[in-house]
Amino acid sequence: MSTITSSLTKWQRKKLCSLLSHDRLSLLFKASVHGYNVNIFHQKCNKQGPTVIVAYNKSGYVFGAFTCKDYGQTAQNVVDDKAFLFSFNDKEVKEDPLCVFSGNPQYAFTDSGPNFGSLVFLYNNTATVNSNPAIYKFDPHKMHGNDLQLTECEVYRVEDCGGLLEKPWRNVQWNSERRKALLSIISGWKPSVSSVKQARILLVGPVGAGKSSFFNSINSVFKGYVSTQANTGTAGTSLTTQFRTYHIKPGSGVSHVPFTLCDSMGLEEGLNSGLDVDDFASILKGHIQDRYQFNPSMPIQPDSPHFHKSPGLKNKIHCVAYVIDSSKVKLLSDKMNDKFAVFRKKTNQMGIPQLVLLSKVDEACPLVAEDLKNVYQSHYINKMVQEVSAQIGVSMSAVIPVKNYCQELEIDPQTDILLLNAVVQILRAAEGFFDDLYNPEERSE
């Protein structure tokens, strides 16, 4: 799934959320990525509940329309007494947004596209708006500066984070003693099979979910400063094109790091794109060596110099961690869920434990962004854990919220605790893999 990013600035998002009296916006449609096309708009935005259209022009106006009703491509007039048009000029920071309600809620919008009568977005499948202040009475200059040519058009689902639960749904200690204890647990862990010195953990997930960032973040915890060894970013396709095995050097008072993180190409929806299921299976079996260059149209062949023909237990994957952006759980397409199902089945057949790292929790919930300690009291994060558990097919206990280091320059104790807790859960899952081996004489005493 290609990554799409919002064009809203932090100030614009805050102003829009305040206007809508809601906590968060989830991006559904971006015309510069998906196309200025009404049919694609409906594919992305139908049956999504309350949504807001946000249009941008060169004159600096950010304007659009809100409806609390579903789109359904019925071509019918939709009654919505809460629908309104809005506008604010990015240059006029102190001014309150213009807000205009319909003069007749019976004709709030026409469900043949983003058509609010007085403003028709994606007009004739072009980057323009048709403006006619009839049903909604407004001054065209104040609404859009008489500039009807769009530089961007986005649609967001409008969501309520639901506040904080009375009690945390998981108990976590957020103090320095706990951070030290987690480091001690990790440093003291070792596989129960003598032939294996380090657990090999494979990170798998959609493009942009934060796989490489998770490695960088774990590496940062042990280094004591923010590290950017693995390539990260927001490109539309996977930035990870090689199979990488990352060994973390001991640090932060830890003498031994008993695991290796393996990074793979991102999952994508299309054919011959993203990580191939045959390559995935070869990774699990230990056939693919470090720095193998993936070819999405052709899986690795046995005659490749990066193909390990006789891998031992130490070369195999001992746990798979699926990385999913908590802001995108509801946006996972049927194709992506089908791909996850194929990968899950393959992993199950090989008896390898699996869990989910629910990334970017601070971006998904403003309450968590304010204070990371709210992560296990956040109603919204709890709901996302339940949803990803059902969609991916793992137990709720196998879904671990994390926050990666992305824009920080220094490490943070609370972020470290959340990351280290994830590592502990991963190692416990890997231990289950070794416990299930049928070769007890290989076990260490």
C-alpha positions in Angstrom: 0.0 0.0 0.0 1.6 3.2 -1.1 2.0 5.9 1.6 0.1 9.1 1.2 0.7 12.1 3.4 -1.4 15.0 4.4 -0.8 18.5 3.0 -2.2 20.1 6.1 0.3 21.9 8.3 0.1 21.4 12.0 -1.6 24.8 12.4 -4.1 24.0 9.7 -4.9 20.6 11.1 -5.4 22.1 14.6 -7.7 24.8 13.2 -9.7 22.3 11.2 -10.1 19.9 14.1 -11.2 22.8 16.3 -13.8 23.8 13.7 -15.1 20.2 13.4 -15.0 19.7 17.2 -13.2 16.4 16.7 -9.9 14.9 17.7 -8.4 13.5 14.6 -8.6 13.3 10.8 -7.7 10.2 8.8 -6.7 10.8 5.2 -8.8 8.8 2.7 -8.2 10.4 -0.7 -5.5 12.7 -2.1 -6.1 13.9 -5.7 -2.5 14.4 -6.5 -1.9 10.7 -5.8 -5.2 9.1 -6.7 -6.3 11.4 -9.5 -8.8 14.2 -9.9 -11.5 11.7 -10.6 -15.0 11.4 -9.1 -15.2 7.6 -9.5 -11.9 7.1 -7.6 -13.2 9.6 -5.0 -16.2 7.3 -4.4 -14.0 4.2 -4.3 -12.0 5.7 -1.5 -14.6 7.7 0.4 -17.9 5.8 0.2 -19.4 4.4 3.5 -16.8 6.1 5.6 -19.1 8.1 7.9 -18.4 11.8 8.6 -15.9 13.3 6.2 -14.4 16.6 5.3 -13.1 17.8 1.9 -10.1 20.0 2.0 -9.1 22.0 -1.1 -6.0 24.1 -1.6 -5.3 26.9 -4.2 -2.4 29.0 -5.1 -4.0 32.1 -3.4 -3.3 30.5 0.0 -6.9 29.5 0.7 -7.7 26.2 2.5 -11.5 25.6 2.0 -13.9 22.8 1.7 -17.0 21.0 3.0 -18.1 18.8 5.9 -20.9 16.2 5.9 -21.8 13.8 8.7 -23.5 11.5 6.1 -22.1 8.6 4.1 -21.2 9.0 0.5 -22.7 6.2 -1.6 -22.7 7.3 -5.2 -26.5 7.4 -5.4 -26.8 10.6 -7.4 -29.5 11.6 -4.9 -29.9 14.8 -2.8 -28.8 14.1 0.7 -30.4 15.7 3.8 -27.8 16.9 6.3 -28.5 19.7 8.7 -24.9 19.5 10.0 -23.2 20.0 6.6 -21.3 23.2 6.1 -18.7 24.9 3.9 -15.6 26.5 5.4 -12.6 28.5 4.5 -9.5 30.0 6.0 -6.6 31.8 4.5 -3.2 30.4 5.5 -1.9 34.0 5.6 -4.5 35.2 8.1 -3.5 33.1 11.1 -5.5 35.1 13.6 -8.8 35.2 11.8 -11.5 32.7 12.6 -12.5 30.4 9.8 -15.4 31.3 7.6 -18.2 28.8 8.2 -21.4 28.7 6.1 -24.4 26.3 6.6 -26.9 25.4 3.9 -29.9 27.5 3.5 -31.9 24.3 2.8 -30.6 21.1 4.6 -32.7 19.1 2.2 -30.1 19.8 -0.5 -26.9 19.8 1.6 -25.1 17.9 -1.1 -25.8 15.7 -4.1 -24.3 12.2 -3.9 -22.8 12.2 -7.4 -19.4 13.2 -6.1 -18.1 15.9 -3.8 -21.0 18.1 -4.9 -22.3 20.6 -2.4 -24.2 22.6 -4.9 -22.5 25.9 -4.2 -19.1 24.2 -4.4 -18.5 21.2 -6.7 -15.1 19.7 -6.2 -13.2 17.7 -8.9 -15.5 19.5 -11.4 -15.6 17.6 -14.6 -12.8 15.3 -13.3 -10.3 18.2 -13.2 -8.3 20.1 -10.6 -11.0 22.8 -10.4 -14.0 23.8 -8.3 -17.3 25.0 -9.6 -18.5 27.9 -7.4 -22.1 29.1 -7.3 -23.2 30.7 -3.9 -26.8 29.7 -4.1 -27.7 26.9 -1.6 -24.8 28.1 0.6 -24.6 31.9 0.7 -21.1 33.2 0.8 -18.8 35.8 -0.6 -16.6 34.1 -3.3 -13.6 36.3 -2.5 -13.8 35.3 1.2 -14.4 31.6 0.4 -11.6 31.0 -2.1 -10.3 34.3 -3.3 -12.0 33.8 -6.7 -9.3 31.2 -7.4 -11.0 28.0 -8.6 -7.8 26.2 -9.8 -6.7 23.6 -7.2 -3.2 22.7 -6.2 -4.5 19.8 -4.1 -7.8 18.2 -2.9 -8.0 15.8 0.0 -10.8 14.0 1.8 -10.5 13.0 5.5 -12.6 10.8 7.7 -13.5 12.8 10.8 -13.0 10.7 14.0 -13.4 11.1 17.7 -10.6 9.6 19.8 -13.1 8.8 22.6 -11.0 10.2 25.4 -9.2 8.3 28.1 -10.5 5.1 29.8 -10.9 5.2 33.6 -8.2 2.6 34.0 -5.3 1.5 31.8 -6.1 -1.7 29.8 -2.4 -2.7 30.3 -0.3 -1.8 33.3 3.1 -0.3 32.5 5.5 1.3 34.9 6.9 4.5 33.4 10.0 5.1 35.6 13.8 4.7 35.2 13.8 1.6 37.3 11.4 -0.1 34.8 13.6 0.9 31.9 16.6 -0.6 33.6 14.6 -3.8 34.4 13.6 -4.2 30.8 17.2 -3.8 29.6 18.2 -6.4 32.2 15.5 -8.8 31.0 16.7 -8.4 27.4 20.4 -8.7 28.2 19.8 -11.8 30.3 17.6 -13.6 27.8 19.1 -16.4 25.6 17.5 -19.0 23.3 16.9 -22.4 24.9 18.7 -24.1 22.0 22.5 -24.2 22.3 23.1 -23.9 18.5 21.4 -20.4 18.4 23.0 -17.4 20.0 20.5 -14.7 18.8 16.8 -14.8 18.0 16.2 -13.6 14.4 13.2 -11.4 14.1 11.6 -10.5 10.7 9.9 -7.2 10.4 7.1 -7.2 7.8 4.5 -4.5 6.9 3.0 -2.1 4.4 5.2 0.6 2.8 5.6 3.5 5.3 4.4 1.5 8.4 7.7 2.1 10.2 9.7 -1.2 9.9 13.0 0.4 9.3 12.2 3.1 11.8 11.6 0.5 14.4 15.1 -0.9 14.0 16.5 2.6 14.1 14.5 3.3 17.3 15.7 0.0 19.0 19.2 0.8 17.9 18.8 4.3 19.4 17.8 2.9 22.8 21.0 0.8 23.0 23.2 3.6 21.6 21.9 6.2 23.9 21.2 8.7 21.1 18.9 8.8 18.1 20.3 6.6 15.3 19.4 6.6 11.6 21.3 3.6 10.2 18.4 2.2 8.2 16.9 4.2 5.3 13.5 5.6 6.1 11.1 8.1 4.6 7.7 8.6 3.0 8.2 7.5 -0.6 5.2 5.9 -2.3 7.1 2.6 -2.8 9.3 0.6 -0.5 12.6 2.3 0.4 13.9 -1.0 1.6 14.8 -2.9 -1.5 17.3 -5.3 0.0 17.0 -7.9 2.7 18.9 -6.6 5.7 20.0 -8.2 8.9 20.8 -5.6 11.6 23.0 -6.6 14.5 22.7 -4.2 17.4 25.8 -3.4 19.4 25.5 -3.6 23.2 25.3 -0.3 25.0 23.4 1.5 27.8 24.9 -0.8 30.4 23.9 -3.9 28.4 26.6 -6.5 27.7 24.7 -8.7 25.3 22.0 -8.1 22.7 20.3 -11.5 22.1 18.4 -10.7 18.9 18.9 -9.7 15.3 16.3 -7.6 13.5 15.7 -8.5 9.8 14.2 -5.9 7.5 12.3 -6.8 4.3 10.8 -5.0 1.4 7.4 -3.4 2.2 4.1 -5.0 1.3 2.3 -3.5 -1.6 -1.1 -4.2 -3.2 -0.2 -4.6 -6.8 1.1 -7.6 -8.7 4.9 -7.7 -9.1 5.3 -5.1 -6.4 6.5 -5.2 -2.8 7.6 -8.3 -1.0 6.9 -11.6 -2.8 5.3 -14.4 -0.8 7.9 -16.9 -2.2 10.8 -14.6 -1.1 9.0 -14.3 2.2 9.0 -18.1 2.6 12.7 -18.2 1.6 13.5 -15.7 4.3 11.6 -17.7 6.9 13.6 -20.8 6.0 16.9 -19.0 6.2 17.7 -19.2 2.5 18.1 -15.4 1.9 21.4 -13.8 3.0 22.0 -10.2 4.0 21.9 -7.5 1.2 20.0 -9.6 -1.3 18.4 -7.2 -3.8 14.7 -8.1 -4.1 13.1 -8.4 -7.5 9.3 -8.2 -7.1 8.7 -9.8 -10.5 10.9 -12.8 -9.8 11.6 -14.5 -6.4 15.2 -15.5 -5.5 16.6 -18.6 -7.4 18.7 -21.3 -5.8 21.7 -20.3 -8.1 21.7 -16.8 -6.7 24.9 -16.0 -4.8 22.7 -14.7 -1.9 20.9 -18.0 -1.7 21.9 -20.1 1.4 21.3 -23.7 0.3 21.8 -25.4 3.7 20.6 -23.0 6.4 20.8 -24.1 10.0 18.4 -23.2 12.8 20.4 -20.1 13.6 19.8 -18.8 10.0 16.0 -19.2 10.2 13.4 -16.7 11.4 12.3 -17.3 14.9 9.5 -14.7 15.1 7.6 -12.5 12.6 6.6 -9.0 13.7 4.1 -7.3 11.5 4.4 -3.5 11.6 1.1 -1.6 11.0 0.5 2.1 11.2 -2.2 2.7 13.8 -3.5 5.6 11.8 -4.0 3.3 8.8 -5.7 0.2 10.4 -9.1 1.2 9.1 -7.6 2.0 5.7 -6.1 -1.4 5.0 -7.6 -2.5 1.7 -9.1 -5.9 1.0 -6.1 -6.7 -1.2 -3.7 -5.8 1.7 -5.7 -7.9 4.2 -5.7 -10.8 1.7 -1.9 -10.4 1.4 -1.5 -10.5 5.2 -3.7 -13.6 5.3 -1.3 -15.4 2.8 1.7 -14.4 4.8 0.1 -15.4 8.1 -0.8 -18.8 6.6 2.7 -19.4 5.4 4.1 -18.5 8.8 1.7 -20.7 10.6 2.6 -23.6 8.4 6.2 -23.3 9.6 5.2 -22.9 13.3 6.8 -19.5 13.6 5.2 -17.2 16.2 3.7 -13.9 15.1 2.8 -10.6 16.6 1.9 -7.1 15.5 3.7 -3.9 16.3 1.1 -1.1 16.2 3.3 1.9 15.2 2.8 5.7 15.2 0.5 5.7 18.2 1.3 9.3 18.9 0.1 10.3 15.4 -3.0 8.3 15.7 -4.2 9.8 19.0 -3.7 13.4 20.1 -4.0 12.3 23.8 -1.0 10.0 23.3 0.9 12.7 21.5 0.4 15.0 24.5 1.6 12.3 26.9 2.9 8.9 25.8 1.8 7.4 29.2 -1.8 7.7 27.9 -1.2 5.0 25.3 -2.8 2.3 27.5 -5.7 4.5 28.6 -6.5 5.8 25.1 -9.9 4.6 24.0 -8.9 5.0 20.4 -5.6 2.9 20.6 -7.5 0.2 22.5 -10.1 0.2 19.7 -7.3 -0.1 17.1 -5.7 -3.0 18.9 -9.0 -4.8 18.8 -9.5 -4.0 15.1 -6.0 -5.1 14.0 -6.4 -8.3 16.2 -9.5 -9.2 14.2 -8.2 -8.1 10.8 -4.8 -9.8 11.0 -5.9 -12.8 13.1 -3.7 -12.6 16.2 -4.8 -12.3 19.8 -5.0 -8.9 21.4 -2.1 -9.8 23.7 0.0 -10.2 20.5 -0.7 -6.6 19.4 2.0 -4.2 20.9 1.7 -0.4 20.5 5.0 1.4 19.9 6.3 4.8 19.1 9.4 5.1 16.9 11.9 7.9 17.0 11.3 10.0 13.9 11.8 13.7 14.4 13.5 13.6 17.9 17.2 14.4 18.3 17.5 12.9 21.8 16.1 9.7 23.3 13.1 9.8 25.7 12.7 7.4 28.7 9.0 6.8 28.1 9.5 6.1 24.4 12.4 3.7 25.4 10.1 1.9 27.8 7.4 1.3 25.1 10.1 0.1 22.7 11.8 -2.2 25.2 8.5 -3.7 26.3 7.9 -4.6 22.6 11.3 -6.3 22.4 10.6 -8.3 25.6 7.3 -9.5 24.1 9.0 -10.4 20.8 11.7 -12.5 22.7 9.0 -14.3 24.7 7.3 -15.1 21.4 10.6 -16.4 20.0 11.0 -18.5 23.1 7.8 -20.3 22.2 9.3 -21.2 18.8 12.3 -22.9 20.5 10.0 -24.6 23.1 8.1 -26.2 20.2 11.2 -27.8 18.6 11.2 -31.5 18.4 14.9 -31.9 19.1 15.3 -31.8 22.9 19.0 -32.9 22.8 19.9 -29.6 21.1 18.6 -27.7 24.1 21.1 -26.1 26.5 20.9 -27.1 30.1 
